[in-house]
Structures are given as C-alpha cells and as structure tokens.
Amino acid sequence: MNARRIVGLVLVGLVAVGGEIEDMRKRFDVALEARKAKARKAVAKAVKQYEGKLGMLLPIVRERGNLDYVLAVQGEIKRLKTSRTVPRHLEGGEMTELVASQRAAKKGLQRAVDRYRRDAAKLRKGYVEVFEVMERRLVTEGKTEEARLARAEREEVAKTPRVRPMTVVEGYIDRDTILYFGDGYIQWACKQGAAVVGAKGTKAPEPTLVNGQAWYPKWTKHGPILDMQMSDRYHLDFLDGPLAIMAQAERLGSKPIATDKRAISMPDPEPGACWYRIRIMQR
C-alpha cells in the first residue's frame, strides 16, 4: 500500500471519528440548553407568582388606608413591567405580606439556580465518562490521533464557566457603619451612639440579608474596637482569600464604594436610614 493510500485512510478515519465526536458534542449542547431553558422557566414562574401576589395584595392594603404600604406595592408592580426579576431587598417593617411574598420569590429563584447547577454538573459528568470510554476504545483500536480528538473534547466538556463565589449582604444602615470580613465570617461595627444596622426606632428591626437569608445580629455595647458597637459574627465559607467588595446605597444618585481591603466603611451622610447592598466576590 502506497503512502498516499495510507494517508487517505487515516484522513477518512479521522473524519468519521470527528463526525462521531461532533454528534456527541451537539447532543451535550442541546441537553445543556434544555436545562438552561428549564431554569429560565422556573425563574419566570417565581416572578409571575410574585406579581400575582402583589395584584391580590394591593386592594387589601388600600382598604387599610396605609399609604406607605400602597406605594411600596405599586412600586413593585411598576418595576416588574420593565424588569422581570425578583425584588432586590425586602421592604420589611409592618409590610408583612409583602415581605413574605418577596422572600418566597427569592427562594424560588435560588431553587431554580441550584437545580440548574446540579443538573448541569450531572450532565457534564455523564458526557465526560462517554468521551473517556470513546478515548479508550480508540486507543485499543490503534487510532491514536482519533483518541486525541476524543480527549480534547472530553476536556472541553469538563470545563465549567469559572464562577467566582459571591455573596450579597443587604443592611438597613443609618450613619457611620463598617462591615468587617474575617477568615470565614462577616461582622458589623457601628459608631457608639449611632443606630445599629437594622434599627427602626420602636418598630421591629430589619434583618441583615445574606443572599436573601435573614440574620438578626446580636450587639455588644462595648466591642474590642474603641467607640464601636459590634455585632456577632455570621459565618461565610469563602472569605479566606483576596476579596473584591462593592457597596452602594439604595438612594437615587448614590455612588458605589469599592475596596479590596478586609473592611468596607459606609459613612451614610444623608439623613435617615436606607438599605445598602454590599457585593463580596473572591478575586
């Protein structure tokens, strides 16, 4: 057999195996997209349920004559017309039905995200195993180049987009406040004499929200830092490396505050308390 004939047969083999690999990869891509579509559908369902609850809640709060409550519900209904997303933070206070609806929407979103991540990981694992079997088969058949193609595709499928761990902390802040980041925890510090995070005078305090989960900090009057009231610690697993942190007040025209240090200070110079949203991301 001449050299040209050998090269021709090798190329035919590579094309055949390449087609098999391409077909397998297409199946993987279709299956992954189906899981993404399922997650998007679940998120849309959570938002729609939230919107429905707002529609039922509005006439109820109107009957009560509570202007602030009516405006809060109307504001959310208006926001949903242009932004089909779950609420960024809980309204809190006396708006118990609204808080419950927002919390349910956040949980629905998180369930959808968690389910997608589990399903996608399981899918990748299954297809990696398929390509491993294909690679071994091709090696035993003496098809080294084809086996290398299968390995390259296996390594590509095994890759998952690098998601940097991120936590969102939301706090109801009035005046000078610091959020500290220790190895595995966060902790509030407030100036002596200032309102602690979440305080609303004689009303029930607002929780700090960590990825939507309520945390009611316990406070010491005299912390280890001079002139500061310290909260207890909230455990977070990934805070043991370099961080990128950004905080922004939920006020019109407010500018974000960014740092890569182990603490972020929020002076909050404007009168009255407001929600701050702090994003913590591992670098």
Residue pairs with C-beta under 8 A, 6 or more apart in sequence:
10 145
13 143
13 146
14 145
14 146
14 149
17 138
17 143
17 146
17 149
17 150
18 146
18 149
20 134
21 131
21 134
21 149
21 150
21 153
24 127
24 130
24 131
24 134
24 153
25 153
25 156
25 157
27 127
28 123
28 127
28 157
31 123
32 120
32 123
35 116
35 119
35 120
35 123
36 116
38 115
38 116
38 119
39 112
39 113
39 115
39 116
42 108
42 111
42 112
42 115
43 86
43 108
43 109
43 112
43 113
44 84
45 108
46 86
46 104
46 105
46 108
46 109
46 112
47 80
47 84
47 85
47 86
47 105
49 104
49 105
49 108
50 80
50 86
50 87
50 101
50 102
50 104
50 105
50 108
51 77
51 80
53 97
53 101
53 104
54 73
54 76
54 77
54 80
54 98
54 101
55 77
57 73
57 97
57 98
57 101
58 70
58 73
58 74
58 77
60 97
61 69
61 70
61 73
61 97
62 70
66 94
68 95
69 94
69 95
69 98
72 91
72 95
72 98
73 98
76 87
76 98
86 102
86 105
86 106
86 108
86 109
87 102
87 105
87 106
88 170
88 250
88 277
89 170
89 209
89 250
89 275
89 277
90 98
90 99
90 102
90 103
90 206
90 207
90 209
91 98
91 99
91 102
92 99
92 172
92 200
92 206
92 207
93 200
93 203
93 204
93 206
94 203
103 212
106 212
107 212
110 211
110 212
120 160
121 160
124 157
124 158
124 160
127 157
128 154
128 157
128 158
131 150
131 151
131 153
131 154
131 157
132 154
134 150
135 147
135 150
135 151
135 154
138 144
138 146
138 147
138 150
139 147
164 281
164 282
164 283
165 238
165 281
165 282
166 279
166 280
166 281
166 282
167 210
167 211
167 236
167 238
167 279
167 280
168 209
168 210
168 211
168 212
168 277
168 278
168 279
168 280
169 179
169 186
169 208
169 209
169 210
169 277
169 278
169 280
170 208
170 209
170 275
170 276
170 277
170 278
171 177
171 179
171 188
171 197
171 198
171 208
171 209
171 275
171 276
171 278
172 197
172 198
172 199
172 200
172 206
172 208
172 273
172 274
172 275
172 276
173 197
173 249
173 266
173 268
173 273
173 274
173 275
173 276
174 194
174 195
174 199
174 268
174 272
174 273
174 274
175 190
175 191
175 194
175 195
175 267
175 268
176 190
176 191
176 194
176 265
176 266
176 267
176 268
177 188
177 189
177 190
177 191
177 194
177 197
177 265
177 266
177 268
177 276
178 188
178 189
178 190
178 228
178 263
178 264
178 265
178 266
179 186
179 187
179 188
179 189
179 247
179 263
179 264
179 266
179 278
180 186
180 187
180 188
180 189
180 262
180 263
181 239
181 243
181 245
181 262
181 263
181 280
182 233
182 239
182 262
183 239
183 240
184 235
184 236
184 237
184 239
184 240
185 233
185 234
185 235
185 236
185 239
186 210
186 233
186 234
186 236
186 239
186 280
187 230
187 231
187 232
187 233
187 234
188 196
188 197
188 208
188 217
188 230
188 231
189 223
189 225
189 228
189 229
189 230
189 231
190 196
190 197
190 219
190 228
190 229
191 227
191 228
191 229
192 227
192 228
192 229
194 229
195 273
196 217
196 219
196 229
196 231
197 208
197 217
197 231
198 205
198 206
198 207
198 208
198 216
198 217
199 205
199 273
200 206
200 273
205 216
207 214
207 215
207 216
208 214
208 215
208 216
208 217
208 234
209 215
210 234
210 236
215 234
217 231
217 232
217 234
218 231
218 232
219 229
219 230
219 231
219 232
220 229
220 230
220 231
221 229
223 229
223 230
224 230
236 280
238 282
239 280
241 282
241 283
242 260
242 282
242 283
243 260
243 262
243 280
243 281
243 282
243 283
244 258
244 260
244 280
244 281
244 282
244 283
245 258
245 259
245 260
245 261
245 264
245 278
245 279
245 280
245 281
246 256
246 257
246 258
246 278
246 279
247 256
247 257
247 258
247 264
247 266
247 276
247 277
247 278
247 279
248 254
248 255
248 256
248 257
248 276
248 277
249 266
249 268
249 270
249 274
249 275
249 276
250 274
250 275
250 276
250 277
251 270
251 274
257 264
257 265
257 266
260 283
264 278
266 276
268 274
268 276
